[in-house]
Amino acid sequence: MYRYDEFDAKFVAERVEQFRGQVQRRLSGELNEDQFKLLRLMNGLYLQLHAYMLRIAVPYGTLAAKQLRMLAHIARKYDRGYGHFTTRQNIQFNWPKLVDVPDILADLASVEMHCIQTSGNCIRNVTADHFAGAAADEIEDPRPIAEIIRQWSSLHPEFVYLPRKFKIAVSASPHDRAALRFHDMALEIIKNEAGEIGYRVLVGGGMGRTPYLGYVVGDFIAKPDILAFLESVMRVYNQSGRRDNLYKSRIKILAAALGPEEMRRQVMREFMEIKQKGTLQLPAEELARIDAYFAPPKFEALPDEMPKGGKDFENWLKTNVHPHRAPGYAIATISLKPIGGVPGDCSAEQMDALAELMDTYGMDEIRVSHEQNLVLPHVKKRDLPAIFAKLSELGLATPNAGLITDIIACPGLDYCDLANARSIPIAQDIAKRFADLDRQHEIGELKIKISGCINACGHHHAGHIGILGVDKKGVEYYQLQLGGSGAEDASIGDIMGPGFGEHEIGPAVERVVKAYLTLRKDGERFLDTYRRVGMEPFKNMAYLDQLYAAH
Amino acid sequence: MPLIKLGAPQHDTLGGAAHDAAIIADPFTTLTDDQPLPAEGGAIVSLTRFRKDRDALLARNAPIGVLLTADESPEQLGDDVHRLSVVVIQFPKFRDGRGFSWARMLRTRLNFTGEVRASGDFLYDQINYLLRTGFDAFDSNFTLEDLNRARLEMSFAYQPSADGKKTIRDLRSGK
């Protein structure tokens, strides 16, 4: 894992004091709310429906045990005993007091964490494949470059007041677990024909009101050039991104307006200039220095055998355990989606117990996934029964990773100031309907994603089944979208038609799933069947009883 | 509004530009597009007016400046930028960050060595970014203490910009 040196440590410590000063100026009235709003957002502090919400960065989703323990401490001391993991690998606390926030930041700084740029119109926390450094299929660990990007993007003097927020993701394997094409900018680590490793850079993806898939702007950017290239994209965006309309200010709108050819031309112009100046080139020593922090832990030579266990354990293995690059090791997904629970929530007690599990079995590492689960990236296969037993005690052994009850949902109207409709109760209702595990396995991989408003924090555009909450004259309705994917076969879901009432959306999803089970051919996932047969048969089934089609 | 003007940079140990700053009377008159040129003394005009009256403005035996709105890239000045003493960059709203890019472009691409002045709506909390991207004058009510305090809030920076400040990477490698 990355460790702060004296410069990183002082940088974060000074940023804490800077924010403390900003809070004091707000409390004294020197700053008005309009001015303070922008400053607090730059540090992840939102004002929500009921209280402030603090979003803490978990860069590229990697946490050490002491960091998780600190999050548990913060949950207990300053909040209501739990935290909420988000779709951007961050954690949010929903009830902090404004006056406490500087102290929370100081506590975080003591374990090398911060809230820098977890909100605001700036470059946000960099995300990466949650299996980084462990996946059997990756070209190299994507976290070193993500850390380099974290540093380069932190308080960048030119890019802190962008037209709109800017999200970057990095992945290094043919299986895209980081939703690359839905990001403002994405780096795919690839190998060229000469066997050299470099970056394919995509620009202009996004969700929200107008979803777009990003397109390739850099085919193969050499490692030493990558920051120069990223800076070039940021320059083009900061200079030309729209600022007249909040909903048209993301880079996806500029990217669509310019088209790939013109975007490339503008980026290349900046790139040639920056590269020639040389100040952003990454020398091999620097790359090696950062790489060293992420050197894989020492894996023992172990027999590559999966231990046996009871039916519950076997079920958990089937969905929540994944191939590791080292023989005898595995990756274990800890589902934060208990049936009827709040997707992504984790209590302080659970965090502490997980930290202990990391000490004993997990090589001190845990990951936050963009699917709002946690991941133990390096565990011995022979320890899996003990880990499963402990997770079961903690209520964290739900065997549903990738199944229909592994639902992504934004906080929705229960917390969020922007939401039009509730997301959590819908997720809970659907999970209960499909609680039967045999039925879940029968259905297979099916990703449901729920957003409580058009901003799409619940990634509904990328759901095999996406659900969007809308408000019509004070009543909550839910639109269905089918056929989205955030993986390497990325696509934007198609809107089915009129929305369903809050009590009708669950039954409608059940009918859609039933249609799939009737229509599917051998080996087809829901997504495959949808792509083969199209919307019509699903639509007919969903609206079977016109009584349900309220709007 | 008072004008804060930085003196020549004295690079500190981190390469950051420490300046003698002073609050001075603006030696330039900022003209509206239909205001007649003063007989003498420096004048600042809009890009529109500069284009219209270019020859007359440059023929005057007095320094000239151009005020750019946030929509106007300094590249629109072409080679004339080097005949200017001042480029004023307008911040229409503090959340509009284009000015940071325009200042950086003036310094690092166009190699403009004259005054780059920030005008309009910007905050104390943006002073450091303004200094880093190449501004050296501010139409502002800030005090000199504000300026110095803001500059010292963050000792280190990760990115190279227009001010020549050493980056954390430079410091790590002992540069």
Interface residues (C-beta under 8 A of the other chain):
Chain A: D5 F7 D8 K10 F11 E14 R15 E17 Q18 G21 Q22 Q35 L38 L39 N121 Q151 W152 S154 L155 H156 P157 E158 F159 V160 Y161 L162 R235 N238 Q239 R243 E273 K277 T279 L280 E285 E286 R289
Chain B: A70 S73 F94 R95 D96 G97 R98 F100 S101 R104 T108 R109 L123 D125 Q126 N128 Y129 R132 T133 E153 M154 S155 F156 A157 Y158 Q159 P160 S161 T167 I168 R169 L171 R172 S173
